[in-house]
Amino acid sequence: MAKGEVKSITDLPGVGPATANKLIEAGYATLEAIAVATPQELSAAAGIPITTAQRIIKAAREALDIRFKTALEVKKERLQTQKITTGSRNLDDLLGGGIETKTITEFFGEFGSGKTQICHQVAVNVQLPIEKGGLSTPDKMAKAVYIDTEGTFRWERIEAMSKRWGLDPDEVMNNILYIRAINSDHQMAIVDELFNIVPKENIKLVIVDSVTGHFRAEYPGRENLAARQQKLNRHLHQLSRLAEIYDVAVIITNQVMAKPDVFYGDPTQAVGGHVLYHAPGVRVQLRKSRGNKRIARIVDAPHLPEGEAVFMITDYGIADPED
């Protein structure tokens, strides 16, 4: 079967109805899920030989155009990357135009620095039409997933932020799929489930607020550090694959801790260590300023210059400081 004719997993060579049912039950319901699987995983899930699994994965990757590309092709693809407005032009400019799809954007900072406020705001803004900074099209409403690990989600803020853009608050809330993650295993299981939900529901934004909370609580002390970091690393790679495969924007928030051995400069650093330093595509530190003003600083982004931006947290959401 030619590449262009492969539309679903049943079009793949060696996948009949019985094999397809087994793959779907095991969570491999889409070409994307199969393309990123290992032959061993597919073999075990569907009870098929390794060689058959390899052939199925190869066909799925060809159908999705996962191959070697020239740097020029990569450039052209990146220029097509979509962006979601934060509601603040200053913050959008700092981020190169807004929150990017196919990328993990991390916001970290102390309590009250604006992390959760930005998450709420972008969950609303993704639903705006493209010309207003959202990702909705005339025929498809863009939706968001909000994974809450610390009980910080507030529907009241969604309502206030919706009114600012002239949107119906109930419709906006109906397009945000909310779930409370009970522990780190549940948090990872939710993301696994998203590989099936995202394409069906036209999810364009996934938020994890916060990404490290459960890991930090469940693996205290240096003796548990290696296990925690390995598990956190797997979770971040889950999110990275989800962003890349489905052209989704992923926002994670993170806590900070103080380093007692720092005597000069900022003594706070993000929780998660080197695992988190390398996973997100864009890392942004938030800190409080005077009144309701906040300062965002690019800490790491290979494609963006270092810089800072000032924004405000208002009753109606994220905005630029008043002149």
JOVEN-V943550 format. One record per helix or strand of 3 or more residues. SS is the DSSP state (2 for helix, 1 for strand). FROM is the first residue (numbers start at 1). TO is the last residue. Records with the same first field share a line. If there is no record, write none. Layout:
# JOVEN-V943550
SS=FROM-TO  FROM-TO
This chain:
# JOVEN-V943550
2=3-5  9-11  17-25  31-35  39-46  50-63  71-79  89-94  115-125  130-132  155-164  169-174  184-201  213-218  222-246  273-279
1=103-109  143-148  176-180  203-209  249-254  256-258  268-270  282-288  293-300  308-314  317-319
